[in-house]
Amino acid sequence: MAAPKGDLAMYIILNILVSAVAVLVTGRLLSGVSIDGFGTAVVVAIVLGLVNAVLGPVLMFLTLPINVLTLGLFTFVIIGALVMLTAAIVPGFRVAGFWWALGFAFVLALVNSAFHAVTRV
């Protein structure tokens, strides 16, 4: 659902809050990931969104030949690396290793999709 023209700021804030709840739930589900609290989850949602928006496309373009050779599986490596980068940037968000980062990204995508489907944000 697209954001109404006058309520763009409210749409962005609600989207961040729903994503933060998804980050918090995902952190509770995985033992290799720890999040200090809801405030940290909000920061993780914002930073992960920015990292994915800025670095994600650049890394996908730079690794396009490898991605083609692996039939797109190298995308998972990029996603795991972006989660690890977010964990390095945000204090209070810890990931035990690359496989936990990959699991976090996968579970976060599922939880986020479910929350966004329910809230229609």
Steps between C-alpha positions, in 0.01 A plus 500: 500500500643836403523779753239772475650831387434695820596226741845405371677576829248295698531216249882498537482508880244218511707297255810543720307399813356189335849410374642557849245261650597246232869547587425454871292184441767357270769573758298313762450200269871450419744417779803627302355850474452739792328836511513711816149646474237668288707816453784293359251318276382834359859602427569159341190536280611845383866410445420169330253677272757765408780246452275288278386803301846650447750214499274216389457605136867601471619163629252317279635684196865445592449129562274442201737256324534288816126520553434376146747214541338391826147543363424775751618315810776755562221744586472320834867575570435869433194502727695331781783750459257793522353362823854456639579860401187618679604305810841670486340844476219473756600459865275253681442287190720193494516214251705190588622437145428502131252208511306670777496820291365305205238333720409838649446646153285205394284492814476882499366491145231249601401684820507838327280370218249361749488825701467715189222276368308536826560874547476588130798735530 
